[in-house]
C-alpha cells in the first residue's frame, strides 16, 4: 500500500487487496503516468480503516488498486 499525505490518491496493489480479501467499494477508471512514463490503470476503489496495534488510533483511507505499484528495470 502506498499512502501519500501530499497526494490526492492512495494506492494498493491488486495482489495485496486480494491477499487481504478486500471487497471493492466502487469501480473507477483512472489512468496515471508514473515517473518512468509507464501508464498505470486503476480499476477498483477500496474504503479501508487502518488501525494501530499499540493504541486506539485508526485512520479511514480510500485507495485505488493498481496492477503494479513499482517496477525495477
HELIX and SHEET records of a PDB file:
HELIX    1   1 UNK A   14  UNK A   19  1                                   6    
SHEET    1   A 4 UNK A  11  UNK A  13  0                                        
SHEET    2   A 4 UNK A  58  UNK A  66  1                                        
SHEET    3   A 4 UNK A  39  UNK A  51 -1                                        
SHEET    4   A 4 UNK A  26  UNK A  33 -1                                        
END                                                                             
